[in-house]
């Protein structure tokens, strides 16, 4: 008992899942105390202080669920490494309405809507003993409403990065990236159609896994196109991401795409090897990088080229360049698919709901609601809904849609990632995380984002929105490892080897006012009935 009492209580800014489980198993703290600590941390910085606006709402039943997890740990043991661990979900991931949380994708139009069931990945988290702590802010409707700044939703306001007072968190999984970066939870969940996990992971100095489409269930997730949508973890370390992916991956009868994945789901933690890059061949698609938004920033290139040298030092052969044959055309059919599919799949989601008190039952209704509630949904600088309008005007999946879908697969996979990897006998591709996600998005292939570096103090501040900036001093950026379908196991190994060698995330901390002060030691100990 004496050794347990002397053991250090983990710092929630950096604590990982394994460390938290050790503390829970050792009686240093309980899941109830952990939940209370996270709730206090959210209260400190979410709408107070720096007003990061990373969390939309918290679970009113989180403390009761935590008590049940503590009791189960004592009587039966833990179910998994996520047993009793609080998890934050992006607000487009459904949770059963009776629990008291909303699922709105940041829109007032879906406030108090009644979902009939948990999303597929939420069921897996609950089965593993995880505690759903709350919902994170996001770019409204997964940034598909129109030309609206990243990280903003009508319900949540403008989310900002913890690494600069006006830092652009990117999106659309903005709040998930910010929340995990400062320890409002150790594990958060995001979704991606094209860049929505990897971009906010990059901008917030965290690890994100955008899985192969179909590895994780999309059932119960507010959709854009099923050909590209996927759900994945956002954490501070590759280890925590691997732990989480091992739990949320797998088949779901409510998502047919998930039934085609290889069986069984790997234990992705077994891929965590420091020598994973030894003897591998890693390609650099330079032509795709030069099409990115931030390619003219010289510091990004310095850091990226240093990353390539690190990968070589870790025993890999870097093939540079290794360009996708489709690089000049990439993405030319994507907007057609997004426009047509959103209307079909969003309307289908609305039909699934048991009740929508606002009366929004179609995309047409949503546009009308926004126009009738401009003070809420269309404030100055955040009033564009051009994507919704264009989608609503579409006429369904005809020849144009079929041609665009085939073009996406050709550009992303056949003459894209598959072609370049076969031509150069590659094990993966590596790119800066900024604006390089589209080939994998079109193909439905995985990306793992890891921290790479931070912009130096003399960086010129560039406005990216009415209230946000990027680049700016101290803001992070990341590195993407990309592979073919269901290559997550290998990519996790490569990302882990790079992470352990560089420790890049730890080179800089968030600005002082953004770091919550509450720690587990500040939470009164509860009666644990120990003798």
N, C-alpha and C positions, 0 to 999 in steps of 0.2 A: 504493500500500500504506500509506503514511504516513497519508493521510486516513482510511482505513478503521480503522487502529489508534487514531486520535484520536476517532473517532465514539463517542458515548455508548452504553453498554450499557443496554438498557431496564430500567426498574424493573418487576419482575413483578407488583407490586400494581396497576399501571395499564396495562401494555403490551398493545397490541392486535395483531390478526393481521397487519396490514400492517407495523407496526413490527417484529414478530418476523421476518416474512419478509425484510425489508430486512437485518436482522442476520444471518440465515442465509445470504442471497445474498451478503452482503459479507464473510462469513468471520469475523464478530465472535464467533460461537459456532456450535455444531452442534446438531442435534436431540438427539443423545445427551446433550450438556451441558444442554440445555433440560429433557429428561426427568429427569436427575439433580437438577436444581435444583428442579423441581416435587415430586419424591419427597421431597427433604429438607424442603421447605416443609410437605408433608403430615405428615411425621414430627414436625415441631415443634409443631403445634397441633391435630392430630386427636384423639389420645388423651392427649397430654402437654399441659402448660401449661393453656390455657383449655379443653381437651378439647371441642372443637366437634363432634366426631363427624360430620363432613360426608362422609367417605369410608369406605365399607365395606371395600373391598379394592383393591389395586393389581394391575396386570397383571404377572405374573412375567416376561413376554417383552417388556415395553415397551422395555428398553434394546436388545435385539437388533433389534426393529422399527425403532427410531430409527437404529441403525447402517446398516440397509438403506436407510432414507430418505436418510441422508447420502450414501451411495455412489451412489444413483440421482440425487441432485441434482448430484453431480459429473460423472457420466457422461452423463446424459440430460436433466438439468434437472428442474424441479419440475412436478408434475402439475396443481396448483391452488394457490390461496392457503392451503389447509389442509395442503399437503404438509409433512410433518415437524412438524406442530403437534399437541401432545398434547390429547386430548379426554376428558372424564369423562362417563360415561353413568349415568343413573338405573338403579337395580338391577332394574327390571322390563323392561329392554331386553336381549334375548338376545345373548350372544356365544358363539361356538362353544366347546364345553367343552374341546376339546384345547388351547386357548390357556391354560387354567388358572384362569379366573375363573368364579365362580358367577353365576347369575341366579335371584334368590329373592324379589324384592319385599320384602326384609327379613325373611322368615320362615324359621325353622329347618326347617320342613316341606319346603322345596324345596332345602335345602343338598345340594350334590353331585349335584343332578339333571342329567341329560345332555341338553342341547339339541342337535338335529341340525344346526342351521344358524344363521348370524348373522341377526339381525333385518334387515329390508329397509334401514333407514336406516344400519345399521352397514356393510352392503355398500357403500353409497354413500360413506360416510366413508373406508373402506379404499381404494376405487377412486380417491378424491381424494388419497390419500397421507397421510391423517391417522393419528395414533398413538392407539390406544385405551389410555388411561393407567390406567383403573380404573373402579370402580362407586361411585356416591354413595348415601349413606343416604337414606331416604325414609320417609314415614308408611307403616307396614306395609300391604301390599296396596293401595297407593294410597289410603289412608285409608278403605278400605271394610270394615275388620274390625268396627268398632263405634265407640263414643264414646271414643276413645283420643286423647291429646294429639297435636297436630301435631308432625311431625318425629321421632317415636319409632318404632323398629322393634325387634323382639326381638334381631335380629342386631347392629344398630348402636347401640342405646341411644338416649338423648335428644340429638338434634342441636339446637344453639342458634345464634342469630344472632351475628355478629361485631361487632354494634353495641351490645351490652349483655351483660354476663356471663350473664344469664339470658334473653336475648332470644328470643322465640318466632319461629322461622324460618318458620312457617306451612308449608303442605304442599299436595300430597304430595311435590312435587319439592324437598324441603327442602334436602337435601345439595347438590344442583346449584346452588341459589341461594347458599348459604353459600360453597361452594367457589370459585365464580367471583368472589364479592365481595372475596375476599382474595388472589386470584391463586394458588390451588392448581391452576388451569388457566385458560387464557384463554377456552376454549369448553367449556360443559357442555350436556348435552341433558336435557330434562325431558319429561314427558307430562302431558296435562290431560284430565280428563273434565268437571269444572266447578270451575275456579279453581286447579288444581294447578300451573300455570305462572305465571299472573298474580299469585296471592297470594304465593308465596315470592319472586317477583321484586320485588314491592312491599315486602315485609318485609326484604329484604336489599339494597336499593339497586342493583338490576341491571335490565337490559333483558330482557324475555321476549317471545317470539312464540308465541302459541297459534294455529297455522294452521287454516284451513278444514279440516274433516274430509275426508280424502281427498287433501289436497295432499301429505302425507308418509305413507309406508307405515306401517301398524301391524302388519305381519307380523312375528311373533317378539316381540311385546310382550305381557306378561301383561295381559289385558284386564279391562275392566268392561263397558261396552256399546259395540258398534261404531258405534252411531249418534252417539256423542259423543266417543269416544277420539281423541286426536290427539297427535303428537310434534313438539316444537319446540325451538329453541335458547334458551339462557339465557347471556347474555354481559354485559360491562360497558358496551358501547356499541351503538348502533343499527347502526353500520357492521359490527361483528363479527357481529351477529345476521343482517344481510342477507347477508353472505358465506356464513355457515353454511347459512341457509335455501336459498340458491341451489344448494347442493350436496346437501342431504338431500331436497329436494322432487323429485317426479316419480313416474311410474307404476311399479308393481310388480305383476307377474302374480300374486303371492301375496296381494294385497289388492285385491279387485275394486273397492272404493270409489275407489281411486286411479286407476283406468282412466277415470273420468268427468271428470277435471280438464282444464282448457284446455291446449292445447299451443301452442308449447313452454313449458317452465318459464322464466319471466322471469329475467334477470340482475337480481336485486333491488338490487344496488349502484348501478345506474343511477338508482334512485329517490332517492338521497341528495342532495337539493337543499335548500338553506337557504330557498328561496322557495316550497317546496312547498305552504304554506298560503295563499299569495296567491290571492285570489279564490274561496276555497272556503267552503262553508257547513257549519258544525259544530254539531250539535244537542246539547242538554243534557237528558237524560231525568231530570228532578228527582224524579219520583215513584219511579223505580227506585233512586235514590240514598237516598231517605229510608227505604227498606226495608232498607238495609244495617246491619250490626252496629255500626259505629263512627260512625254519623251524628250522635250527640249530642256528639261531641267538637268543641268550637268551633274548635280550631286546624286541624283537617282542613278545615273550611269556609273559613277564612281563606286557606289555601294553595290550595285548589281555585279559589276565586273569583279569586285572583291569577293562577292558570294561565289562566283564561278571558280575563283582560285581556291576558296575553302572547299568546295565540292571536289575539286581535283585533289586537294590535300587529304581528303577523306577516302581516296582510293578510286574515284570514278574517272572515267574518260569523258571529257566535255567535248561534244561535237558542235562546233560553232563556225558558221551558221548551220542550222538544220531547219530550213523554211518549209512551211506547209505549201504544197503546190497551189492551194486555193487562196493563198494569203491576200491576193489583190481583190478578191471578190467577196470575202467573208462577210456574212450577215446580210446579203442583199435581199434575201427572202424572209428574214426574221420578222419584220414588222407586220407582214401580211398574216403570218401565223398568229402573232400576238393579238392583232386586231380582231380576227375572226373568232379565235378560240375563246378569248376573254368573255365575249358576249354569251356564247353557248355555255361555257362552264360556270360563269358567275350566276347566270340565270338558274342553272341546275342546282348550284349551292343554295340559292334563295328558296327554291322549291323544297329543299331538304329541311329547312328550318320549320319548326312547329309554329312559330309566331314571330312577326316583325311589327312591333307597335307603331312604327313610323309609316307603315303601309308600303314600304319599298319591297316590291316583289319581282321587279325586273330591272335591268340596266336602265331602261327608259325612266322608270320611277326614281332611280338613284340620281340621274341627271336633273330631273325635275325637283327632287328634294333639295339638292345643292343650290339650285337657282332660287328656291323659295326660302332658303335659310342661309343667305349670303353672309350674314354677320358671323355665323358659325363656320361655314364650310368654304366660303370664297372671300376671305379677307384680302386686303391689298397685298400684293406681291405673292399671294398663295392662291390665286383665283383661277388658274388654268385647269380646265377639264377636257382639253382637246382630244386626248386619247380615248376617254370614255365616249365622247361624241362620235369619233371616227369608228369605234368599235360598234356602237349602237346602230350605225348606218350600214354595217356589213350585212351581207345576205346569206351567210352560211357557208358550209364546206363544199364548195364546188370545184371545178377544174383549176381555178387560180390557187385555191388552198392546197390541193393535191400537188400541184407543181412546186409551190413554195416549200412544202414539207419535204419533198424529195430533194429539192435544192439545198435545204438546210443540212440534211444528212450527207449529201455529197460534199458540201463545203466543209462541214465540221468533222466528218468521219472518213468517208471513202477517199476523197482527195485532200483531206485535212490531217487530223491526228493519226489515223491509221496509216495513211500513205507515208508520212514522214518517218514514223517509227519503224515501219517495215523497210523503207529505203536505207536507213542508217542503222538498223538493228538496235534501236533504242529501248531503254527501260522506262524512260519518262522524259518529259519536257520540263524546262524551268524558265520562268519569266518573272519580271516584276509584276506585282499584284495589281497595279493600277491599269485599268481599262484593257485587260488582256483575256477576259473570261469568255468571249463570244465563241471561239471554236469549240470549247468544251460544252458550252451551253447548247449549241446547235446539235452536237453529237449526243448529248445526254451523258457525258463522261465526267469523271471526278476531278476535283481540284482540292488540294490542301494548301492553305495559306499559313505561313509562319512569319513571325516578326523578323525584319531585316535591319532597319536603321531608323534614325530620326533626322528631320531637317535641322541643320545647324542654326545657331543663334543669329547669324547674319542673313538668314533667308528673308527675301522680300515677301511681305505679307500680301496675299492675293485674295480678293473677295470672291467667294463662290456662291453666295446667296445674300439676302438682305441682312442676315444676322450671323453669317458664317464665313470662315476663311479657310483656304487651302491652296497651296502650301503656306506654311507659317512656321516660325521658330518652334522647335520641340515636337511638331506633329510627326507621328510615325508613318512608316510605309513598310509593306511586307513583300514576301517572295512566294510565288505559286509553283507548286509541283503538280503537273498534269499527266494523266495517263489514259489508257483505254478503259473500256467498260469493266467494272468490278475489279479494278486494280488498286482499290483502297489499301489493302494489306501492304503492298510494296511501297505505295506512296507514304504511308504512315511511317514505315521504316526510314525512308529517305529524309522525311521532314524531321523525324526524331534525331537522326544523326546530325543533321545541320543545326538543329536547335541546341543540342547538347554541346556541340563544338563552339558555337558562337555566343550562347547565352544572350542573344541580342535584346530580348525583352527587358532585361534587367539593366541595360545601359542608361536608362532614363526613367524617371517616375512621373506620374501626372503632376500638374501644377498643384502646389500645396493646398489651396482651398478646395480642390476637387476630391481630396482623399478623406473619406469619412474617418472620424476619430474613434468611434465606438468599436471596441473589441470584445471578445468573449469574456475577458476578465472584468469588464464593466457590467456584465449581466449578473444579477443576483443568482447565486446557486439555488437550485430547487431541491426539494427533498427527494433523494434518489432511493430511499429505503435501504441504504447500505448498512451493513453491520460491521 
